[in-house]
Amino acid sequence: MRLDHVSYACAPGELAEVVQRIGSELGAAFVDGGIHPSFGTRNFILPLANDVYVEVVAALDHPAAEKAPFGRAVRHRAEEGGGWLGWVLAVDDITSVEAQLGRGSVAGHRIRPDGAELRWRQIGVLDLMDDPQLPYFVEWQTEECHPACDGGPVALTSIEMSGDAATLSTWLGGSQAPSAITWVTDDEPGIVACGFETPRGFVRID
């Protein structure tokens, strides 16, 4: 498994402002990722180095956002004021994670504005809602269209995480957490801030 992306949630009316703010801080431009019809969400994507990307996502006024766990998680985070929602690990075969968790994954897809379709399976969003330090898992089924395939010079170098390393290790089936994870103390579990190396130097976004 490897680090795939980090997600930042906001309200629909704040999407343009948040994308502009984070893009300006990192000196890079987001691209319109399109709508997730089965989740009731829309995102913008910033491809980074090392096949990693940042997603800024908002829940739409759509029934799917009330039913799908991901839509509910995004809306809940936005209602709390927005911010880092969670982090995602990519796996080559999600059936091993399904076996570990004792349940099946769900299918996801979106069509980018350029017409390319992205398909994947994911699992673990419900657990992210209960404990935001835990990542969820994704198996990409359209690798040629991976959101980070055109990554630029900006690199995600650190994820400041509040929580418990032993809990995370158990969740990962004993696998080692990505080297980007650094443990900090905060009142709530989850991502406190992300650090990026950019052509203009180090940038921390909380």
LINZIHU-V56739 format. One line per field, one symbol per residue. phi: phi as a letter, one per 20 degrees, with the letter a starting at -180 (. if undefined). psi: psi as a letter, one per 30 degrees, with the letter a starting at -180 (. if undefined). burial: b if it has 24 or more other C-alpha atoms within 12 Angstrom, else e. Layout:
phi: ???
psi: ???
burial: ???
//
This chain:
phi: .bfdaddcdbfgfdgfffgffffffembdfcfendefedmcccccdfdfmmcbdddcceefbgffedfgffffffffffeonpferccdecfcffffgffembeedecbbdfgenfddcbcbbofgfgffbffefddcdfdcgfdggdfdfeffcfdbcfddqcfffffffemnfffgfffcecdbfcfpfeacdcecgeofcdcd
psi: llkelkkkklleffeeeeeeeeeeefhlklljfakjeffhlklkkjkalghllkkkkkklikeeffekeeeeeeeeeefgflakealkkklejffeeeeefgllllklllklfgfkkkklklkgeeeeeejffkllkkjkgiefgkfgfhkafkkjfkjjkkbkeeeeeeeggflklkffkkklkleklakelkkkklfgakkkj.
burial: bbbbbbbbbbbbebbeebbeebbebbbbbbbbbbbbbbbbbbbbbbbbbebbbbbbbbbbeeebbeebbbbbbbbbbbeeebbbbbbbbbbeebeebeeeeeeebbbbbbebeeeebbbbbbbbbbebbebbbbbbbbbbeeeebbbbeebbbbbbbbbbbbbbbeebeebbeeeebbebbbbeeeeebbbbbbbbbeeeeebebe
//
